[in-house]
Amino acid sequence: MLCPSPSAKLPLVAALFSCAGALDAKAGLRRFPFTVTENKVRIEVYYETMCPDCQQLITTSLAQVMGAPDFQDRVELVLYPYGNGQSLSKNKVSEGYRFFHPELNDAGMDYIFLCQHGPDECKGNMIQACIIQEYPKVDQHFPIIQCMESRTHDSFEKSSYECAQSVGLNLDTTRSCYNSAKGNKYMAALGEATMKLESKTYVPWVVIDGQHNEQAERGGMIPELCKALTPPLPEACRASSLMGMESKVDEFGAQGTRKANSTKTWKGCSAADLEVPML
């Protein structure tokens, strides 16, 4: 079964979230650049941090692409760690909920987020959203996210801290972003961007140059990218066994990294629709 998406619409926010593009002066978010760079392929990955097939995609086929120097120069990667979540306006929750969550009284804490796999996933989504925003270069944030998604038995606090240390990055600004008005805006914008995908019914959801691509979601990332690229093609595209290749990736430095399993059948997440409690 696939991870199904809830049908409820999310509140609109002023700007879209992206890990590339210019800053929106009003909202403080990086605005989505809709144009495709010449001779590059744009990959957009909509995911949630505790969905097993999202973890599989990030730690195998996507990691293989981002680990190949000749591919790095030919792709523009945008990550959306929101998945099948929901954003609720704080004005629509009960006085009892607000009583136990005094942080909602702070300026800019406008939304409450619910996630398909529970509060821990919301925590992971927020940490990764802040990492992407605070370290917008893909070669900075993707190694941390790949490492985090491979360490499925660690808390997100532990994995994010240790994965950042392993690549020499400091998460002080990420810690400030997490559970702040700034982080609240980032996640709300991610929700709006995700809900614009009217046809999305599960995650991971991969879009290549504006088109949904199921083959890329199921381990065929490199062949699909090679189809979209114009010559000269990366070396991997010229491999004679390309169309039959399995996704493989070497271990990222930290312990607990998941090895690609070539016998795994892609099933998607087996969770039911997100049920929104009465808050």
Buried (B, 14 or more C-beta within 10 A) or exposed (E): EBBBBBEEEBBEBEBBBBBBBEEBEEBBBBBBBEEEEEEBBBBBBBBBBBBBBBBBBBBBBBBBBBBBEEBBEBBBBBBBBBBBBBBBEBEEBEEEBBEEBEEBEEEEBBBBBBBBBEEEBBBBBBBBBBBBBBBBEBEBBBBBBBBBBBBBEBEBBEBBBBBBEBBEBEBEBBBEBBBBBBBBBBBBBBBBBBBEBEEBEBBBBBBBBEEBBEEBBBBBBBBBBBBBBEEEBBEBBEEEEBEEBBBBBEEBEBEBBBEBEEEBEBEBBEBEEBEEEEB
